[in-house]
Amino acid sequence: MSSDIIHFDETQLPMMKIYDFPSGPYPTRVRIALAEKKLQSRVQFVMVDLYKGEHKKPEFIAQKNYSGTLPVLELDDGTLVAECTAITEYLDALDGEPTLTGRTPLEKGLIHMMNKRAELELLDAISVYFHHSTPGLGPDVEIYQNPEWGFRQRDKALRGMQYFDDVLKRQPFVAGEAFSMADIAVIGGLIFASIVKLPVPPKYEALQAWYARMQERPSVKNQPAFSVLTATSD
Ligand SMILES: N[C@@H](CCC(=O)N[C@@H](CS)C(=O)NCC(=O)O)C(=O)O
């Protein structure tokens, strides 16, 4: 273990706020990161109802997140950090153990690459499918839909599953030998895949086995997203 790891007493950390929708795939990424870092007690969650379009209200966009998405982290001085990757990097930098974003330059580079691929090839693609080719968040929120574009993104996500299956045939975690932010991003993708009823094809055995292992982690298995999925599954 390197000597530059910072350990701190998390009870001394000022309270943070997270604008959240507890069962959402992206907010779940940050919830998993918080659980891994054991920082949940330092966070006050503020519910923003996606299905009521609260995240698209002019006040939310002007005052909390220009992109009109969740989650958003607010520090006690009012500083706002949006984007799951950025929030995870901030939380990870607060304390050195466990690391979610890597220690060495190579670990950091590989984790960032695989995290980005998980977003591009899986999670964001499924999100586009959800918003464009399914009822999404409902007619009041989904004011522009392009179903053809959504179906292309669904097919892209299926190719993404094949890619991550290949990766996980070679290594135990998405970015190599250790659990990281990149695993969390793929978990978010597969949660979203369940929401849109796009199950991982059985032939992707390595991806399925990895996902089963991930759902045994305490930081993952207790997430509200899984109770909602169980409650709504056919
Ligand atoms: N790139 C953003 C995406 C966040 C995102 O799409 N969050 C979803 C919540 S699951 C959302 O706010 N969706 C509402 C919408 O796009 O209208 C991130 O990584 O935080």
The ligand as an SDF file (V2000), in Angstrom:
LIG
                    3D

 20 19  0  0  0  0  0  0  0  0999 V2000
  -24.1600   11.7590  -18.2040 N   0  0  0  0  0  0  0  0  0  0  0  0
  -25.0250   11.8380  -17.0360 C   0  0  0  0  0  0  0  0  0  0  0  0
  -26.3500   11.1330  -17.3640 C   0  0  0  0  0  0  0  0  0  0  0  0
  -27.3100   11.1870  -16.2230 C   0  0  0  0  0  0  0  0  0  0  0  0
  -28.7040   10.6750  -16.5820 C   0  0  0  0  0  0  0  0  0  0  0  0
  -29.0650   10.4980  -17.7600 O   0  0  0  0  0  0  0  0  0  0  0  0
  -29.4780   10.4860  -15.5180 N   0  0  0  0  0  0  0  0  0  0  0  0
  -30.8390   10.0410  -15.6700 C   0  0  0  0  0  0  0  0  0  0  0  0
  -31.3270    9.4670  -14.3340 C   0  0  0  0  0  0  0  0  0  0  0  0
  -31.3670    7.7220  -14.3410 S   0  0  0  0  0  0  0  0  0  0  0  0
  -31.7220   11.2230  -15.9650 C   0  0  0  0  0  0  0  0  0  0  0  0
  -31.6060   12.2380  -15.3100 O   0  0  0  0  0  0  0  0  0  0  0  0
  -32.6250   11.0770  -16.9340 N   0  0  0  0  0  0  0  0  0  0  0  0
  -33.6250   12.0260  -17.1900 C   0  0  0  0  0  0  0  0  0  0  0  0
  -33.6670   12.5360  -18.5690 C   0  0  0  0  0  0  0  0  0  0  0  0
  -32.7030   12.3350  -19.3360 O   0  0  0  0  0  0  0  0  0  0  0  0
  -34.6870   13.1790  -18.8930 O   0  0  0  0  0  0  0  0  0  0  0  0
  -24.3160   11.2600  -15.8110 C   0  0  0  0  0  0  0  0  0  0  0  0
  -23.4400   10.4150  -15.9770 O   0  0  0  0  0  0  0  0  0  0  0  0
  -24.6250   11.6560  -14.6750 O   0  0  0  0  0  0  0  0  0  0  0  0
  1  2  1  0
  2  3  1  0
  2 18  1  0
  3  4  1  0
  4  5  1  0
  5  6  2  0
  5  7  1  0
  7  8  1  0
  8  9  1  0
  8 11  1  0
  9 10  1  0
 11 12  2  0
 11 13  1  0
 13 14  1  0
 14 15  1  0
 15 16  2  0
 15 17  1  0
 18 19  2  0
 18 20  1  0
M  END
$$$$
